[in-house]
Every structure is written in structure tokens, then in C-alpha cells.
């Protein structure tokens, strides 16, 4: 009986070189290749009907996001009078 050849699809991605190298070291320790690791990931996506792990921001990423949001409210000029302060505080761009 002849071996059946499965249809293959080539997927190309760009990954940071340092991340790829570190991941490939882990794959090697597990006896895997990048191709087998990616195949495993895809099979788990199908089996779980979604990403097979929690996807969320780390506490540091959450803090950075908050800092970026609130940094847009930092004054870009001096406030020298109570009127200027009141106008700045009444600004509707806080949300």
C-alpha cells in the first residue's frame, strides 16, 4: 500500500530573532523542532476551539498602559493663574 501524502500548507511568520532562538532551545530540550511545536500549537487550538492558554496583559503591561493613557494629561505648559487652572480642570478630554 502506497503512503498517502498529506497536503501541506507553508506558513511564514516574522519572529524576533532572540525570542525564536530562546524558544528553539526549549524545543530542543523537549526533543521537538519548531515545526513540530507549531503543529502541536495548531492541534491544541483546534482541540480547545481557541488559544490553549490564557491571553492577558501582565501586571507590568497593565501599568504601562495606564501610564501611557494618563500621560496625555500631563501639562505641556505652565499654569500661572487660577483661571488657567480652572480651565485646565474643566477640560473634557480626561476620558
ROSE-4610 file (N, C-alpha, C; in Angstrom, 1 decimal, always signed):
// ROSE-4610
residu = [X/X/X/X/X/X/X/X/X/X/X/X/X/X/X/X/X/X/X/X/X/X/X/X/X/X/X/X/X/X/X/X/X/X/X/X/X/X/X/X/X/X/X/X/X/X/X/X/X/X/X/X/X/X/X/X/X/X/X/X/X/X/X/X/X/X/X/X/X/X/X/X/X/X/X/X/X/X/X/X/X/X/X/X/X/X/X/X/X/X/X/X/X/X/X/X/X/X/X/X/X/X/X/X/X/X/X/X/X/X/X/X/X/X/X/X/X/X/X/X/X/X/X/X/X/X/X/X/X/X/X/X/X/X/X/X/X/X/X/X/X/X/X/X/X/X/X/X/X/X/X/X/X/X/X/X/X/X/X/X/X/X/X/X/X/X/X/X/X/X/X/X/X/X/X/X/X/X/X/X/X/X/X/X/X/X/X/X/X/X/X/X/X/X/X/X/X/X/X/X/X/X/X/X/X/X/X/X/X/X/X/X/X/X/X/X/X/X/X/X/X/X/X/X/X/X/X/X/X/X/X/X/X/X/X/X/X/X/X/X/X/X/X/X/X/X/X/X/X/X/X/X/X/X/X/X/X/X/X/X/X/X/X/X/X/X/X/X/X/X/X/X/X/X/X/X/X/X/X/X/X/X/X/X/X]
num = [1/1/1/2/2/2/3/3/3/4/4/4/5/5/5/6/6/6/7/7/7/8/8/8/9/9/9/10/10/10/11/11/11/12/12/12/13/13/13/14/14/14/15/15/15/16/16/16/17/17/17/18/18/18/19/19/19/20/20/20/21/21/21/22/22/22/23/23/23/24/24/24/25/25/25/26/26/26/27/27/27/28/28/28/29/29/29/30/30/30/31/31/31/32/32/32/33/33/33/34/34/34/35/35/35/36/36/36/37/37/37/38/38/38/39/39/39/40/40/40/41/41/41/42/42/42/43/43/43/44/44/44/45/45/45/46/46/46/47/47/47/48/48/48/49/49/49/50/50/50/51/51/51/52/52/52/53/53/53/54/54/54/55/55/55/56/56/56/57/57/57/58/58/58/59/59/59/60/60/60/61/61/61/62/62/62/63/63/63/64/64/64/65/65/65/66/66/66/67/67/67/68/68/68/69/69/69/70/70/70/71/71/71/72/72/72/73/73/73/74/74/74/75/75/75/76/76/76/77/77/77/78/78/78/79/79/79/80/80/80/81/81/81/82/82/82/83/83/83/84/84/84/85/85/85/86/86/86/87/87/87/88/88/88/89/89/89/90/90/90/91/91/91/92/92/92/93/93/93/94/94/94/95/95/95]
x = [+0.9/+0.0/+0.9/+0.6/+1.5/+1.1/+2.2/+2.0/+1.2/+0.2/-0.6/+0.2/+0.3/+1.0/-0.1/+0.0/-0.9/-0.6/-1.7/-1.5/-0.8/+0.1/+0.8/+0.6/+0.6/+0.5/+1.7/+2.4/+3.5/+3.0/+3.5/+3.1/+4.4/+4.5/+5.7/+5.4/+6.2/+6.0/+7.3/+7.3/+8.5/+8.4/+9.5/+9.6/+10.9/+10.9/+12.1/+13.2/+14.4/+15.4/+15.8/+15.9/+16.2/+15.1/+13.8/+12.7/+12.8/+13.0/+13.0/+14.1/+15.3/+16.4/+16.2/+15.6/+15.3/+14.3/+13.2/+12.2/+12.7/+13.6/+14.2/+15.1/+15.7/+16.5/+15.5/+14.4/+13.4/+12.9/+12.5/+12.0/+13.1/+14.3/+15.4/+15.4/+15.3/+15.3/+14.1/+13.0/+11.8/+11.9/+12.9/+13.0/+12.1/+11.8/+10.9/+11.7/+11.1/+11.6/+10.6/+11.0/+10.0/+8.7/+8.9/+7.7/+6.8/+7.4/+6.6/+5.9/+6.5/+5.9/+4.8/+4.9/+3.9/+2.7/+3.0/+1.9/+1.1/+1.9/+1.2/+0.3/+0.9/+0.1/-1.2/-1.1/-2.3/-3.3/-2.8/-3.7/-4.4/-3.7/-4.4/-5.4/-5.1/-6.1/-7.4/-7.2/-8.4/-9.1/-8.3/-8.9/-9.6/-9.1/-9.6/-10.7/-10.7/-11.5/-11.2/-9.9/-9.4/-7.9/-7.3/-6.0/-5.8/-4.9/-4.8/-4.1/-4.1/-3.6/-4.2/-4.2/-4.8/-4.0/-4.7/-4.0/-4.4/-3.5/-3.8/-2.6/-2.8/-1.6/-1.0/+0.3/+0.9/+0.7/+0.8/+0.7/+1.5/+2.7/+3.6/+3.0/+2.5/+1.9/+0.7/-0.1/-1.3/-0.9/+0.2/+0.6/+1.2/+1.9/+2.4/+1.3/+0.3/-0.9/-1.6/-1.7/-2.3/-1.4/-0.1/+0.8/+0.7/+0.6/+0.5/-0.8/-1.9/-3.2/-3.2/-2.7/-2.7/-1.6/-0.6/+0.5/+0.0/-1.1/-1.5/-2.2/-2.4/-3.0/-1.9/-0.7/+0.4/+0.4/+0.6/+0.6/+1.8/+1.5/+2.6/+3.0/+2.3/+2.7/+2.4/+2.9/+2.7/+1.4/+0.8/-0.4/+0.0/-0.3/+0.2/-0.9/-2.1/-3.2/-4.3/-5.2/-6.3/-7.2/-7.4/-8.2/-7.7/-6.4/-5.8/-6.0/-5.8/-6.0/-7.5/-8.4/-9.8/-10.2/-9.6/-9.9/-9.3/-8.1/-7.5/-8.3/-8.7/-9.5/-10.9/-11.4/-12.7/-12.6/-11.4/-11.2/-12.0/-12.7/-13.5/-12.7/-11.4/-10.6/-10.0/-10.5/-10.0/-10.3/-11.3/-11.6/-11.0]
y = [-1.2/+0.0/+1.2/+2.1/+3.3/+4.3/+5.0/+6.0/+7.2/+7.6/+8.8/+10.0/+11.0/+12.2/+13.2/+13.8/+14.8/+16.1/+16.9/+18.2/+19.1/+19.9/+20.7/+22.2/+23.0/+24.5/+25.2/+26.0/+26.7/+28.0/+28.2/+29.4/+30.1/+31.3/+32.1/+33.2/+33.4/+34.4/+35.1/+36.3/+37.0/+37.1/+36.5/+36.5/+37.1/+37.9/+38.4/+37.3/+37.6/+36.6/+36.0/+36.9/+36.5/+35.5/+35.9/+35.1/+33.7/+33.7/+32.5/+31.6/+32.2/+31.4/+30.7/+31.5/+31.0/+29.9/+30.1/+29.1/+27.8/+28.0/+26.8/+26.0/+26.7/+26.0/+25.1/+25.7/+24.9/+23.8/+24.0/+22.9/+21.8/+22.1/+21.1/+20.3/+20.9/+20.2/+19.3/+19.6/+18.8/+17.8/+17.8/+16.8/+17.2/+18.5/+19.0/+19.9/+20.1/+21.1/+22.2/+23.4/+24.4/+24.0/+23.2/+22.7/+21.9/+20.9/+20.1/+20.9/+21.9/+22.8/+23.5/+24.1/+24.8/+23.9/+22.7/+21.8/+21.4/+21.2/+20.9/+22.1/+23.3/+24.5/+24.5/+24.3/+24.4/+23.3/+22.1/+21.0/+21.3/+22.0/+22.4/+23.5/+24.4/+25.5/+24.8/+23.8/+23.1/+22.3/+21.6/+20.8/+21.7/+22.9/+23.8/+24.7/+24.8/+25.7/+27.2/+27.4/+28.7/+28.6/+29.7/+29.7/+28.7/+27.8/+26.8/+27.4/+28.7/+29.2/+30.6/+31.1/+32.4/+33.5/+34.4/+35.6/+36.8/+37.4/+38.6/+39.4/+40.7/+41.5/+41.2/+41.3/+41.1/+42.3/+42.3/+43.5/+44.6/+44.3/+45.4/+46.0/+45.2/+45.7/+46.5/+46.1/+46.9/+48.2/+48.3/+49.5/+50.5/+49.9/+50.7/+51.3/+50.5/+51.0/+52.2/+52.0/+53.1/+54.4/+54.2/+55.3/+56.0/+55.3/+55.9/+56.6/+56.1/+56.7/+58.1/+58.0/+59.2/+60.2/+59.8/+60.7/+61.8/+61.5/+62.5/+63.7/+63.6/+64.6/+65.5/+65.1/+65.9/+67.3/+68.3/+69.6/+69.8/+70.5/+70.8/+72.2/+73.0/+74.4/+74.7/+75.8/+76.2/+76.8/+76.6/+77.3/+78.3/+79.6/+80.7/+81.4/+81.1/+81.8/+80.8/+81.2/+80.3/+80.1/+81.1/+81.0/+79.9/+79.9/+78.9/+77.5/+77.4/+76.1/+75.7/+76.5/+76.2/+75.7/+76.4/+76.0/+74.6/+74.4/+73.1/+72.0/+72.2/+71.2/+71.0/+72.0/+71.8/+71.2/+70.9/+70.3/+68.9/+68.7/+67.4/+66.3/+66.4/+65.4/+64.4/+64.3/+63.4/+61.9/+61.6/+60.2/+59.6]
z = [+0.0/+0.0/+0.0/-0.9/-1.0/+0.1/+0.6/+1.6/+1.0/+1.7/+1.3/+1.8/+0.8/+1.2/+1.5/+2.7/+3.2/+2.5/+2.2/+1.7/+2.8/+2.4/+3.3/+3.0/+3.9/+3.7/+4.4/+3.6/+4.2/+4.9/+6.1/+6.9/+7.2/+6.9/+7.2/+8.1/+9.2/+10.1/+10.4/+10.9/+11.3/+12.8/+13.4/+14.9/+15.3/+16.4/+16.9/+17.0/+16.5/+16.5/+17.9/+18.9/+20.2/+20.8/+20.6/+21.1/+20.4/+19.0/+18.3/+18.8/+19.0/+19.5/+20.8/+21.7/+23.1/+23.0/+22.2/+22.1/+21.5/+20.5/+19.8/+20.8/+21.7/+22.8/+23.6/+24.0/+24.8/+24.0/+22.7/+21.8/+21.8/+21.6/+21.5/+22.8/+24.0/+25.2/+25.3/+24.7/+24.7/+23.6/+22.8/+21.6/+20.5/+20.3/+19.3/+18.3/+17.2/+16.2/+16.2/+15.7/+15.6/+14.8/+13.8/+13.0/+13.9/+14.6/+15.5/+16.6/+17.1/+18.1/+17.6/+16.4/+15.7/+15.4/+14.9/+14.6/+15.9/+17.0/+18.3/+18.7/+18.6/+18.9/+18.1/+16.8/+15.9/+16.3/+16.6/+17.0/+18.3/+19.3/+20.5/+20.3/+19.4/+19.1/+18.6/+17.7/+17.2/+18.4/+19.2/+20.3/+21.3/+21.6/+22.6/+22.0/+20.6/+19.9/+20.4/+20.5/+20.9/+21.3/+21.7/+22.2/+23.4/+23.4/+24.5/+25.8/+26.0/+27.2/+27.4/+28.6/+28.9/+28.2/+27.5/+26.9/+27.6/+28.3/+29.1/+29.3/+29.7/+29.9/+31.3/+31.4/+32.7/+33.5/+34.8/+35.7/+35.2/+34.7/+34.2/+33.0/+32.1/+30.8/+31.1/+32.1/+32.5/+33.1/+33.9/+34.5/+33.4/+32.4/+31.3/+30.5/+30.3/+29.5/+30.3/+31.6/+32.4/+32.3/+32.5/+32.4/+31.1/+30.0/+28.7/+28.5/+29.1/+29.0/+29.8/+31.0/+31.8/+31.5/+30.8/+30.5/+29.5/+28.7/+27.8/+28.5/+29.8/+30.6/+31.3/+31.1/+31.8/+31.1/+31.9/+31.3/+30.4/+29.3/+28.3/+28.4/+29.3/+29.5/+31.0/+31.4/+32.8/+33.0/+34.2/+34.7/+35.7/+35.3/+36.2/+36.9/+36.6/+37.3/+37.6/+38.6/+39.0/+37.8/+37.0/+35.8/+34.9/+34.6/+33.8/+34.4/+35.7/+36.4/+36.2/+36.5/+36.3/+34.9/+33.9/+32.5/+32.3/+32.8/+32.6/+33.3/+34.5/+35.2/+34.6/+33.9/+33.3/+31.9/+31.5/+30.1/+30.1/+29.0/+28.9/+28.3/+28.1/+27.4/+28.4/+29.6/+30.6/+30.4/+29.6/+29.4/+28.2]
